[in-house]
């Protein structure tokens, strides 16, 4: 290896190492994406700050299981559900209700809780002045505190509900008795997020709701944020409907198959399919018939049969039809010599005419077809 090649390899190695170094130091991994209102999320929409603080002050746990596994006895627990990603199906909702009826509490933070636990809500019209007034939230002690309320609804309480928080537009948080336990509903999940927890009076307002009833244990429900727990096609629709849907799809496929529709890839090239398919032959035949080109069509058929005679029976193509009797009589045993002479002379005469009618064309086409079948057999 000469000196120039060695120098070139050294420069290549230096540039390659420089490229790797620049790529390594300039590469910035994409930040991890967390779901909203998750206790492990450090993002502005997460709740890691609140969860970390409560771990030092109370018995706090993260609940990642189905509500069917919640205790069905009074343990003075509070299950905190923050902005569920989906509405649980009927069986799961009943498990939550059984949990409360046993003597425990559920604290639901949801912007629009309508449809959850038979909670009802009313939409309100917001304008700039109302937004300024709604920043004042009244607690149970009639004390006004500053807070942001982004929800466009207000809870519609029933007579037995206990009003916990409200603003000029209506109730923000209420407490309802469910069996031996309670349900607390608030429309302000944003108060618990990392970005809003320390803004205005969100922290003391949130703690008023968390301390309601003085629970021994706080459970943060993460089950409602996990995507695979959402209802799927098999749980949203009844089985009888899915069976009918499947049978309908199967019936349509069989009907299309019966009607001759093609499925799967084409196994032959399109050019071959277009030029040599039955559809192409039928189109050419229709063109000859509509144009009354009977003589041209018969001439083509006769030339094709003469080519077959040359290939199969070794009869020269150059011979005229009326001269083929000595050759054909040795092969076409089903016809007598008189019949063959009549056929060959008649064919020669009809081909020498300038025009023929449809009846003559059909007659001699059948006769040529008979000869062609005899040659190809």
C-alpha positions as CSV (number, residue, x, y, z in Angstrom):
1,X,0.0,0.0,0.0
2,X,1.5,3.3,-1.0
3,X,1.7,6.5,1.0
4,X,-1.2,8.2,-0.7
5,X,-3.7,5.4,0.1
6,X,-2.6,5.3,3.7
7,X,-3.1,9.1,4.0
8,X,-6.5,8.7,2.4
9,X,-7.6,6.0,4.9
10,X,-6.4,8.1,7.8
11,X,-8.4,11.1,6.6
12,X,-11.5,8.9,6.1
13,X,-11.2,7.5,9.6
14,X,-10.8,11.0,11.1
15,X,-13.9,12.3,9.2
16,X,-15.9,9.2,10.2
17,X,-15.1,9.6,13.9
18,X,-15.9,13.3,13.6
19,X,-19.2,12.5,12.1
20,X,-20.1,10.0,14.8
21,X,-19.0,12.5,17.5
22,X,-21.1,15.3,16.1
23,X,-24.1,13.0,15.6
24,X,-23.9,11.8,19.2
25,X,-23.7,15.2,20.8
26,X,-26.2,16.8,18.5
27,X,-28.8,14.0,18.9
28,X,-31.6,15.1,21.2
29,X,-34.0,12.2,22.1
30,X,-37.7,13.0,21.9
31,X,-39.3,13.7,25.2
32,X,-41.4,10.9,26.6
33,X,-45.1,11.5,26.0
34,X,-47.3,10.9,29.1
35,X,-51.1,10.7,29.3
36,X,-52.9,13.6,31.0
37,X,-53.7,13.4,34.7
38,X,-51.3,10.5,35.4
39,X,-49.5,10.4,38.8
40,X,-46.2,9.4,37.2
41,X,-46.2,12.2,34.7
42,X,-43.9,15.2,35.3
43,X,-45.4,17.1,32.3
44,X,-47.5,20.2,32.9
45,X,-50.7,18.1,32.5
46,X,-49.5,15.4,34.9
47,X,-50.0,15.0,38.7
48,X,-46.6,13.8,39.9
49,X,-46.1,16.9,42.1
50,X,-49.3,16.3,44.1
51,X,-48.8,12.6,44.3
52,X,-45.2,12.9,45.5
53,X,-46.3,15.4,48.2
54,X,-49.2,13.2,49.4
55,X,-46.9,10.2,49.7
56,X,-45.0,12.0,52.4
57,X,-48.1,13.0,54.3
58,X,-50.6,10.2,53.9
59,X,-51.1,6.6,53.0
60,X,-51.2,7.0,49.2
61,X,-51.3,4.2,46.5
62,X,-51.7,4.0,42.8
63,X,-54.6,1.8,41.7
64,X,-54.0,0.1,38.3
65,X,-56.5,-2.8,38.5
66,X,-60.1,-3.3,37.5
67,X,-62.7,-1.8,39.9
68,X,-64.0,-5.3,40.4
69,X,-61.0,-5.9,42.7
70,X,-61.8,-3.0,44.9
71,X,-62.7,-4.0,48.5
72,X,-66.4,-4.5,49.1
73,X,-66.1,-3.6,52.8
74,X,-65.6,-0.3,54.7
75,X,-61.9,0.5,54.9
76,X,-62.4,4.3,55.0
77,X,-60.7,4.7,51.6
78,X,-61.0,7.4,49.1
79,X,-60.6,6.5,45.4
80,X,-59.6,9.5,43.3
81,X,-60.7,9.5,39.7
82,X,-59.3,12.4,37.6
83,X,-60.7,13.0,34.1
84,X,-61.4,9.4,33.0
85,X,-60.2,8.6,29.5
86,X,-63.4,6.6,28.8
87,X,-66.7,5.9,30.4
88,X,-66.6,2.5,32.0
89,X,-69.2,-0.1,30.9
90,X,-72.1,-1.0,33.1
91,X,-70.4,-3.9,35.0
92,X,-67.4,-1.7,36.0
93,X,-69.7,1.2,37.0
94,X,-71.5,-1.2,39.3
95,X,-68.2,-2.2,40.9
96,X,-67.5,1.4,41.7
97,X,-71.0,1.8,43.2
98,X,-70.5,-1.3,45.3
99,X,-67.2,0.1,46.6
100,X,-69.0,3.3,47.8
101,X,-72.0,1.4,49.2
102,X,-69.7,-0.6,51.4
103,X,-68.6,2.7,53.1
104,X,-65.8,4.1,51.0
105,X,-65.6,7.4,49.1
106,X,-64.9,8.2,45.4
107,X,-63.7,11.6,44.5
108,X,-64.3,12.3,40.8
109,X,-62.6,15.2,39.1
110,X,-64.2,15.6,35.6
111,X,-64.7,18.6,33.4
112,X,-68.1,17.3,32.4
113,X,-69.3,14.5,34.7
114,X,-72.7,14.1,33.1
115,X,-73.4,10.4,32.6
116,X,-71.0,9.3,35.4
117,X,-72.8,7.8,38.5
118,X,-76.1,9.4,37.4
119,X,-74.6,12.8,37.8
120,X,-76.4,15.5,35.8
121,X,-75.0,18.9,34.6
122,X,-76.1,22.0,32.8
123,X,-74.2,24.0,30.2
124,X,-73.6,27.7,30.9
125,X,-72.9,30.6,28.6
126,X,-69.6,32.2,29.3
127,X,-68.6,35.8,28.6
128,X,-65.6,37.9,29.6
129,X,-67.3,39.4,32.7
130,X,-68.5,36.0,33.9
131,X,-65.0,34.6,33.5
132,X,-63.7,37.3,35.8
133,X,-66.5,36.6,38.4
134,X,-66.0,32.8,38.2
135,X,-62.4,33.3,39.4
136,X,-64.1,33.7,42.9
137,X,-65.0,30.3,44.4
138,X,-67.0,30.0,47.6
139,X,-66.3,27.1,49.9
140,X,-68.4,25.5,52.7
141,X,-67.4,28.3,55.1
142,X,-68.6,31.0,52.6
143,X,-65.1,32.1,52.1
144,X,-64.1,33.4,48.7
145,X,-61.0,32.1,47.1
146,X,-59.3,32.6,43.7
147,X,-59.4,29.8,41.2
148,X,-59.7,29.0,37.5
149,X,-62.7,27.1,36.4
150,X,-62.5,26.1,32.8
151,X,-65.5,23.9,32.6
152,X,-68.5,25.0,30.6
153,X,-71.0,23.1,32.8
154,X,-72.2,23.3,36.4
155,X,-73.4,20.3,38.4
156,X,-77.1,20.0,38.8
157,X,-77.5,18.8,42.5
158,X,-80.3,16.9,44.0
159,X,-82.0,17.7,47.4
160,X,-79.8,15.4,49.4
161,X,-76.5,16.7,47.9
162,X,-74.1,18.7,50.1
163,X,-72.7,21.7,48.3
164,X,-68.9,21.9,48.8
165,X,-67.7,24.6,46.2
166,X,-69.5,27.0,44.0
167,X,-69.2,30.1,42.0
168,X,-71.6,32.6,40.5
169,X,-72.5,30.3,37.6
170,X,-73.4,27.3,39.9
171,X,-72.1,24.3,41.9
172,X,-68.5,23.3,41.2
173,X,-68.2,20.4,43.7
174,X,-70.9,18.4,45.5
175,X,-71.0,15.5,47.9
176,X,-73.7,12.7,47.6
177,X,-74.4,9.8,49.9
178,X,-74.2,6.4,48.2
179,X,-75.1,3.6,50.6
180,X,-72.7,3.8,53.6
181,X,-70.2,5.8,51.5
182,X,-70.0,9.0,49.5
183,X,-69.5,10.3,46.0
184,X,-67.7,13.7,45.7
185,X,-67.8,15.3,42.2
186,X,-65.8,18.3,41.1
187,X,-65.5,19.8,37.6
188,X,-62.0,21.2,38.1
189,X,-59.4,18.4,37.3
190,X,-56.9,21.1,36.1
191,X,-56.4,22.2,39.7
192,X,-54.4,19.0,40.4
193,X,-52.0,19.3,37.5
194,X,-48.3,20.2,37.9
195,X,-48.9,23.4,36.0
196,X,-51.9,24.7,38.0
197,X,-51.5,23.2,41.5
198,X,-49.6,26.2,43.0
199,X,-51.5,28.8,41.0
200,X,-54.0,31.0,42.9
201,X,-55.8,28.9,45.6
202,X,-55.9,25.6,43.8
203,X,-53.9,23.8,46.4
204,X,-56.0,24.6,49.5
205,X,-59.2,24.1,47.5
206,X,-58.0,20.7,46.3
207,X,-57.0,19.7,49.8
208,X,-60.5,20.6,51.1
209,X,-61.8,18.0,48.7
210,X,-59.1,15.4,49.5
211,X,-59.6,15.7,53.2
212,X,-63.4,15.4,53.0
213,X,-64.3,12.6,55.4
214,X,-60.7,12.3,56.6
215,X,-59.9,9.0,54.7
216,X,-57.2,6.7,56.0
217,X,-56.0,5.7,52.5
218,X,-56.0,7.6,49.2
219,X,-56.1,5.5,46.0
220,X,-55.4,7.3,42.7
221,X,-57.2,5.4,39.9
222,X,-54.9,4.9,37.0
223,X,-57.0,2.1,35.5
224,X,-59.2,4.8,33.8
225,X,-56.2,6.2,32.0
226,X,-54.8,3.0,30.4
227,X,-55.8,2.7,26.7
228,X,-56.3,-1.1,26.7
229,X,-59.0,-0.7,29.3
230,X,-61.2,1.2,26.9
231,X,-64.3,-0.6,25.7
232,X,-63.7,-2.3,22.3
233,X,-66.0,-3.6,19.6
234,X,-66.8,-6.7,21.5
235,X,-67.9,-4.9,24.6
236,X,-69.7,-1.9,23.0
237,X,-72.0,-3.9,20.8
238,X,-74.1,-6.9,21.9
239,X,-73.1,-10.4,20.7
240,X,-76.3,-10.9,18.7
241,X,-75.6,-7.8,16.7
242,X,-72.0,-8.8,16.0
243,X,-73.1,-12.3,14.9
244,X,-75.7,-10.7,12.5
245,X,-73.0,-8.3,11.2
246,X,-70.5,-11.2,10.6
247,X,-73.2,-13.3,8.8
248,X,-74.1,-10.3,6.6
249,X,-70.5,-9.8,5.6
250,X,-70.1,-13.5,4.8
251,X,-73.4,-13.5,2.8
252,X,-72.3,-10.5,0.7
253,X,-68.9,-12.2,0.0
254,X,-70.6,-15.4,-1.1
255,X,-73.1,-13.5,-3.2
256,X,-70.3,-11.6,-5.0
257,X,-68.5,-14.8,-5.6
258,X,-71.6,-16.4,-7.0
259,X,-72.1,-13.4,-9.3
260,X,-68.6,-14.0,-10.7
261,X,-66.7,-11.1,-9.1
262,X,-63.0,-11.6,-9.1
263,X,-60.9,-11.7,-5.9
264,X,-57.1,-11.8,-5.6
265,X,-54.3,-10.7,-7.9
266,X,-54.2,-11.0,-11.7
267,X,-52.1,-13.9,-12.6
268,X,-51.7,-12.9,-16.3
269,X,-50.4,-9.7,-17.7
270,X,-53.1,-7.2,-18.7
271,X,-51.9,-6.9,-22.3
272,X,-52.4,-10.7,-22.8
273,X,-55.8,-10.6,-21.1
274,X,-57.0,-7.7,-23.4
275,X,-55.7,-9.1,-26.6
276,X,-56.5,-12.8,-26.3
277,X,-59.5,-13.1,-23.9
278,X,-63.0,-14.2,-25.0
279,X,-64.2,-10.6,-24.5
280,X,-61.8,-9.4,-27.1
281,X,-62.9,-12.0,-29.6
282,X,-66.6,-11.3,-28.9
283,X,-65.9,-7.5,-29.4
284,X,-64.2,-8.2,-32.8
285,X,-67.1,-10.5,-33.9
286,X,-69.7,-7.9,-32.9
287,X,-67.8,-5.3,-34.9
288,X,-67.9,-7.5,-38.1
289,X,-71.6,-8.2,-37.6
290,X,-72.6,-4.6,-37.0
291,X,-70.6,-3.5,-40.0
292,X,-72.1,-6.3,-42.2
293,X,-68.5,-7.4,-43.1
294,X,-69.6,-10.9,-43.6
295,X,-67.3,-11.6,-46.5
296,X,-64.2,-10.4,-44.6
297,X,-65.1,-12.5,-41.6
298,X,-65.6,-15.6,-43.7
299,X,-62.3,-15.0,-45.5
300,X,-60.5,-14.9,-42.2
301,X,-62.1,-18.1,-41.0
302,X,-61.2,-19.8,-44.3
303,X,-57.6,-18.7,-44.1
304,X,-57.3,-20.0,-40.5
305,X,-58.7,-23.4,-41.5
306,X,-56.3,-23.5,-44.4
307,X,-53.4,-22.9,-42.0
308,X,-54.7,-25.7,-39.8
309,X,-54.8,-28.0,-42.9
310,X,-51.1,-27.2,-43.5
311,X,-50.1,-27.8,-39.9
312,X,-52.1,-30.9,-39.2
313,X,-52.7,-32.6,-42.5
314,X,-49.6,-31.3,-44.4
315,X,-51.8,-29.8,-47.2
316,X,-50.0,-26.9,-49.0
317,X,-51.5,-23.5,-48.1
318,X,-50.9,-22.2,-51.6
319,X,-53.4,-24.6,-53.1
320,X,-56.9,-23.3,-54.0
321,X,-59.9,-24.7,-52.2
322,X,-61.3,-26.4,-55.3
323,X,-58.0,-28.2,-55.8
324,X,-57.9,-29.7,-52.3
325,X,-60.1,-32.7,-53.0
326,X,-57.3,-35.3,-53.5
327,X,-55.7,-34.2,-50.2
328,X,-58.8,-33.9,-48.1
329,X,-60.4,-37.2,-49.1
330,X,-57.6,-39.2,-47.5
331,X,-58.2,-37.5,-44.1
332,X,-61.9,-36.5,-44.0
333,X,-63.4,-40.0,-43.9
334,X,-66.8,-38.9,-42.7
335,X,-67.6,-37.3,-46.0
336,X,-68.0,-38.8,-49.4
337,X,-66.0,-37.6,-52.4
338,X,-69.2,-36.0,-53.9
339,X,-69.9,-34.1,-50.6
340,X,-66.3,-33.0,-50.4
341,X,-66.2,-31.7,-53.9
342,X,-69.5,-29.9,-53.4
343,X,-68.2,-28.3,-50.2
344,X,-64.8,-27.2,-51.6
345,X,-66.2,-25.9,-54.9
346,X,-69.0,-24.0,-53.1
347,X,-66.6,-22.5,-50.6
348,X,-64.3,-21.3,-53.4
349,X,-67.3,-19.8,-55.2
350,X,-68.6,-17.9,-52.1
351,X,-65.1,-16.6,-51.3
352,X,-64.8,-15.2,-54.8
353,X,-68.0,-13.2,-54.4
354,X,-67.6,-9.5,-53.4
355,X,-70.5,-9.5,-50.9
356,X,-72.6,-12.1,-49.2
357,X,-75.7,-11.9,-47.0
358,X,-76.1,-13.0,-43.4
359,X,-77.7,-16.3,-44.2
360,X,-74.9,-17.3,-46.5
361,X,-72.4,-16.2,-43.9
362,X,-73.9,-18.3,-41.1
363,X,-74.3,-21.4,-43.4
364,X,-70.6,-21.4,-44.5
365,X,-69.3,-20.5,-41.1
366,X,-71.0,-23.7,-39.7
367,X,-69.5,-25.7,-42.5
368,X,-66.0,-24.3,-41.9
369,X,-66.4,-25.0,-38.2
370,X,-67.2,-28.6,-39.0
371,X,-64.0,-28.9,-41.1
372,X,-62.0,-27.2,-38.4
373,X,-63.2,-29.6,-35.7
374,X,-62.3,-32.5,-37.9
375,X,-58.8,-31.2,-38.5
376,X,-58.2,-30.5,-34.8
377,X,-59.6,-33.8,-33.5
